[in-house]
Amino acid sequence: MIGSLQCVVLDCPDVLALARFYQGLLGGEVNRPDPQWSLDDDWATLHPGTGPVLAFQRATDHRPPVWGDPSRPQQSHLDIRVDDLELAHRDVLALGATLLDDGGGTRAWRVYADPAGHPFCLVRH
């Protein structure tokens, strides 16, 4: 082992808004004081109750991926496990997510974009 995962960093135009979106999705504490990071207008963190820290870095020229467009691929995404896919679907849309692919209702997961355009999946447990 060379190291351990410290955090996952997402580029976005508004770090606090995206941190709050993921707080609504995963719970946890936004911008908890932590000597590892300097929090400012260009950097925010979310310490969820489980899993690694999510960090958000301002990218003024942020160009979100476009689902299904190879010229602007997703590059990475998060899978979020949920117990009730229908309830999670309603809740995540209310937080500001956009549904990208519902799989025609035949799969155990759906693909969404967060408010900055990063794709993520809700996966039924």
PAZAPA-4460 file (N, C-alpha, C; in steps of 0.05 Angstrom, whole numbers, plus 32768, in hexadecimal, padded with zeros to 4 digits):
% residues 125
    n_x    n_y    n_z   ca_x   ca_y   ca_z    c_x    c_y    c_z   seq   type   mol
   8011   7FE9   8000   8000   8000   8000   8012   8019   8000     1      M     A
   800C   802B   7FEF   801B   8044   7FED   800F   805A   7FFF     2      I     A
   7FF5   805A   8000   7FE7   806F   8010   7FCA   8067   8014     3      G     A
   7FBB   807A   801F   7F9F   8076   8024   7F8F   808E   8019     4      S     A
   7F77   8089   8011   7F66   809E   8006   7F60   80B3   801B     5      L     A
   7F67   80CB   8016   7F62   80E1   8028   7F47   80EE   8022     6      Q     A
   7F42   80F4   8009   7F29   8101   8001   7F25   80FE   7FE3     7      C     A
   7F0D   8104   7FDB   7F06   8106   7FBF   7F00   8123   7FB9     8      V     A
   7F0D   812F   7FA5   7F0A   814B   7F9F   7EFA   814E   7F85     9      V     A
   7EE6   815F   7F86   7ED6   8166   7F6E   7EDA   8183   7F67    10      L     A
   7EE1   8188   7F4E   7EE2   81A4   7F44   7EC6   81AE   7F3F    11      D     A
   7EC2   81C8   7F44   7EA7   81D4   7F40   7EA9   81F2   7F41    12      C     A
   7E95   8200   7F38   7E96   821D   7F39   7E8F   8229   7F54    13      P     A
   7E7F   821B   7F65   7E77   8226   7F7F   7E7B   8210   7F94    14      D     A
   7E91   8212   7FA3   7E99   81FD   7FB5   7E85   81F9   7FCC    15      V     A
   7E7B   820E   7FD7   7E69   820B   7FEE   7E4E   8200   7FE5    16      L     A
   7E44   8208   7FCE   7E2B   81FE   7FC5   7E2C   81E0   7FC0    17      A     A
   7E42   81D7   7FB4   7E45   81BA   7FAE   7E4A   81AA   7FC8    18      L     A
   7E58   81B6   7FDB   7E5C   81A8   7FF5   7E41   81A5   8003    19      A     A
   7E30   81B9   8001   7E15   81B7   800E   7E04   81A3   7FFF    20      R     A
   7E06   81A1   7FE5   7DF7   818D   7FD6   7DFE   8171   7FE0    21      F     A
   7E18   816B   7FE2   7E21   8151   7FEB   7E1B   814C   8009    22      Y     A
   7E1A   8162   8018   7E12   815F   8034   7DF5   8156   8035    23      Q     A
   7DE4   8161   8025   7DC8   8158   8023   7DC5   813B   801B    24      G     A
   7DD7   8132   8009   7DD6   8117   7FFF   7DE2   8103   8013    25      L     A
   7DF9   810A   801F   7E08   80F7   8030   7E08   80FD   804E    26      L     A
   7DFF   8115   8056   7E02   811D   8072   7E1E   8127   8077    27      G     A
   7E24   812B   8090   7E3F   8133   8097   7E41   8151   809C    28      G     A
   7E5A   815A   809E   7E60   8176   80A6   7E70   8184   8090    29      E     A
   7E65   819B   8087   7E73   81AC   8074   7E88   81BD   8082    30      V     A
   7EA0   81BE   8077   7EB6   81CF   8080   7EBC   81CC   809E    31      N     A
   7EBC   81B3   80A7   7EC5   81AD   80C2   7EE3   81B5   80C5    32      R     A
   7EEA   81C4   80D9   7F06   81CB   80DC   7F18   81B2   80DC    33      P     A
   7F2C   81B3   80CB   7F3E   819C   80C7   7F59   81A7   80BF    34      D     A
   7F6E   81A0   80CE   7F89   81AC   80C7   7F94   81A3   80AC    35      P     A
   7F87   818F   809F   7F91   8186   8085   7F8A   8199   806F    36      Q     A
   7F75   81AA   8073   7F6C   81BB   805D   7F68   81D8   8066    37      W     A
   7F6E   81EA   8054   7F68   8206   8058   7F4E   820C   804A    38      S     A
   7F39   8213   8058   7F1F   8218   804D   7F1D   8235   8044    39      L     A
   7F13   823A   802C   7F10   8255   8022   7EFB   8254   800C    40      D     A
   7EF9   826A   7FFC   7EE6   826B   7FE7   7EEC   8258   7FD0    41      D     A
   7F04   824D   7FCF   7F0C   823B   7FBA   7F0D   821E   7FC3    42      D     A
   7F07   8218   7FDC   7F09   81FC   7FE6   7EF5   81F8   7FFD    43      W     A
   7EE6   81E3   7FFB   7ED4   81DB   8011   7ED6   81BD   8015    44      A     A
   7ECD   81B4   802C   7ECE   8197   8032   7EB3   818E   803D    45      T     A
   7EAE   8174   803A   7E98   8167   8047   7EA3   814E   8055    46      L     A
   7EA0   814D   806F   7EA7   8135   807F   7E8D   8125   8083    47      H     A
   7E88   8111   8072   7E6F   8102   8076   7E73   80EF   808D    48      P     A
   7E5D   80E3   8096   7E5E   80D1   80AD   7E6E   80B8   80A6    49      G     A
   7E6E   80B0   808D   7E7D   8098   8084   7E8C   809F   806B    50      T     A
   7EA1   8090   8065   7EB0   8094   804C   7EC3   80AB   804E    51      G     A
   7ED1   80AF   8038   7EE6   80C4   8037   7EDA   80E0   8037    52      P     A
   7EEA   80F3   803D   7EE3   8110   803B   7EDF   8116   801E    53      V     A
   7ECB   8126   8018   7EC7   8132   7FFD   7ED1   814F   7FFF    54      L     A
   7EE1   8157   7FEB   7EEB   8172   7FEA   7EE1   817E   7FD0    55      A     A
   7EDE   8198   7FD0   7ED4   81A7   7FB9   7EE7   81BE   7FB3    56      F     A
   7EF1   81BE   7F9A   7F05   81D1   7F92   7EF9   81E3   7F7C    57      Q     A
   7EFC   81FD   7F7F   7EF1   8210   7F6B   7F01   820D   7F51    58      R     A
   7EF1   820B   7F3C   7EFD   820B   7F21   7EED   821F   7F11    59      A     A
   7EF8   8236   7F0D   7EE9   824C   7F00   7EE1   8245   7EE3    60      T     A
   7EF1   8234   7ED6   7EEB   822B   7EBB   7EDE   8210   7EBA    61      D     A
   7ED1   8208   7ECF   7EC5   81ED   7ED1   7EB3   81E7   7EBA    62      H     A
   7EB8   81D1   7EAC   7EA7   81C8   7E97   7E9D   81AC   7E9F    63      R     A
   7E85   81AA   7EA8   7E7B   818F   7EB1   7E7B   817B   7E9A    64      P     A
   7E7D   8162   7EA1   7E7A   814D   7E8D   7E5E   814D   7E82    65      P     A
   7E5B   8143   7E6A   7E41   8140   7E5D   7E3B   8122   7E5A    66      V     A
   7E26   8119   7E68   7E1F   80FD   7E68   7E1C   80F3   7E4B    67      W     A
   7E2B   80DD   7E45   7E28   80D1   7E2B   7E38   80DE   7E15    68      G     A
   7E47   80F4   7E1A   7E56   8102   7E06   7E74   80FC   7E0A    69      D     A
   7E81   80ED   7DF8   7E9D   80E6   7DFC   7EB0   80FD   7DFA    70      P     A
   7EA7   8114   7DF0   7EB8   812B   7DEE   7EBA   8139   7E0A    71      S     A
   7EA8   8134   7E1C   7EA9   813E   7E37   7EA0   8128   7E4B    72      R     A
   7EB2   8113   7E4D   7EAB   80FB   7E5D   7EA9   8101   7E7B    73      P     A
   7E9C   80EE   7E89   7E99   80F1   7EA6   7EB2   80EF   7EB6    74      Q     A
   7EC6   80E0   7EAD   7EE0   80DD   7EBA   7EDF   80CD   7ED4    75      Q     A
   7ECC   80D4   7EE5   7EC8   80C5   7EFE   7EAC   80CB   7F08    76      S     A
   7EA2   80BA   7F1A   7E88   80BF   7F27   7E87   80B1   7F42    77      H     A
   7E74   80B9   7F52   7E70   80AE   7F6C   7E58   809B   7F6B    78      L     A
   7E59   8084   7F79   7E42   8073   7F7D   7E39   8076   7F9A    79      D     A
   7E20   807D   7F9D   7E14   8081   7FB8   7E00   806B   7FBC    80      I     A
   7E04   805A   7FD1   7DF2   8044   7FD7   7DDA   804F   7FE6    81      R     A
   7DC2   8046   7FDE   7DA9   804F   7FEB   7D98   8036   7FF0    82      V     A
   7D87   8038   8004   7D74   8022   8009   7D5B   8023   7FF8    83      D     A
   7D51   803B   7FF3   7D38   803F   7FE4   7D3E   8052   7FCD    84      D     A
   7D40   8047   7FB5   7D48   8056   7F9D   7D34   806C   7F96    85      L     A
   7D1A   8066   7F99   7D05   8079   7F93   7D06   8091   7FA6    86      E     A
   7D09   808C   7FBF   7D0A   80A1   7FD3   7D24   80B2   7FCF    87      L     A
   7D3A   80A4   7FCB   7D54   80B2   7FC6   7D52   80C3   7FAD    88      A     A
   7D45   80B9   7F98   7D41   80C7   7F7F   7D33   80E2   7F84    89      H     A
   7D1D   80E1   7F92   7D0E   80FA   7F98   7D1E   810D   7FA9    90      R     A
   7D2C   8102   7FBD   7D3C   8113   7FCF   7D53   8121   7FC0    91      D     A
   7D61   8112   7FAF   7D79   811D   7FA2   7D70   8132   7F8D    92      V     A
   7D59   812E   7F80   7D50   8142   7F6D   7D48   815C   7F7C    93      L     A
   7D3D   8159   7F94   7D36   8170   7FA5   7D4F   817F   7FAD    94      A     A
   7D65   8172   7FB0   7D7F   817F   7FB7   7D8B   818E   7FA0    95      L     A
   7D82   8188   7F87   7D8D   8196   7F70   7D9B   8185   7F5C    96      G     A
   7D99   816A   7F5F   7DA5   8158   7F4C   7D94   8157   7F32    97      A     A
   7DA0   814E   7F1D   7D93   814A   7F03   7D95   812D   7EFC    98      T     A
   7D7E   8120   7EF5   7D7E   8105   7EEC   7D8A   8104   7ED0    99      L     A
   7D9E   80F2   7ECC   7DAB   80EF   7EB2   7DA2   80D5   7EA4   100      L     A
   7D9E   80C0   7EB4   7D97   80A6   7EA8   7D8A   8095   7EBD   101      D     A
   7D70   808E   7EB8   7D62   807E   7ECC   7D62   8060   7EC5   102      D     A
   7D6F   8059   7EAF   7D71   803D   7EA7   7D56   8031   7E9F   103      G     A
   7D43   8042   7E99   7D29   8037   7E92   7D1B   8029   7EA8   104      G     A
   7D24   802E   7EC1   7D17   8022   7ED8   7D1E   8004   7EDC   105      G     A
   7D31   7FFA   7ECD   7D37   7FDD   7ECE   7D51   7FD7   7EDE   106      T     A
   7D5F   7FEB   7EE6   7D79   7FE7   7EF4   7D76   7FEE   7F12   107      R     A
   7D8A   7FE6   7F21   7D8C   7FEC   7F3D   7D9B   8006   7F42   108      A     A
   7DA0   8016   7F2D   7DAE   8030   7F31   7DA4   8044   7F1D   109      W     A
   7DA8   805D   7F23   7DA1   8074   7F12   7DB8   8087   7F12   110      R     A
   7DBC   8095   7EFC   7DD2   80A8   7EF9   7DC7   80C5   7EFA   111      V     A
   7DD4   80D5   7F0A   7DCD   80F1   7F0E   7DE5   8103   7F0A   112      Y     A
   7DE0   811D   7F09   7DF6   8130   7F09   7DF1   8142   7F22   113      A     A
   7E07   8149   7F30   7E04   815C   7F46   7E01   8178   7F3A   114      D     A
   7DFD   818D   7F4A   7DF8   81A7   7F3F   7E10   81B2   7F2F   115      P     A
   7E28   81A8   7F32   7E3F   81B1   7F22   7E43   819E   7F0A   116      A     A
   7E32   818A   7F06   7E33   8179   7EEE   7E42   815F   7EF1   117      G     A
   7E4D   8159   7F09   7E5B   8140   7F0E   7E47   8129   7F0F   118      H     A
   7E4B   8114   7F00   7E39   80FD   7F02   7E3D   80ED   7F1C   119      P     A
   7E27   80E2   7F26   7E28   80CF   7F3C   7E10   80BC   7F38   120      F     A
   7E12   80A5   7F45   7DFD   8091   7F44   7DF1   808C   7F5F   121      C     A
   7DD7   8089   7F60   7DCA   807E   7F77   7DC6   8061   7F71   122      L     A
   7DCF   8050   7F83   7DCF   8033   7F7F   7DBE   8026   7F95   123      V     A
   7DA9   8018   7F8E   7D99   800A   7FA2   7DA9   7FF4   7FB0   124      R     A
   7DA7   7FF4   7FCA   7DB6   7FE0   7FDA   7DA9   7FC6   7FD8   125      H     A
***
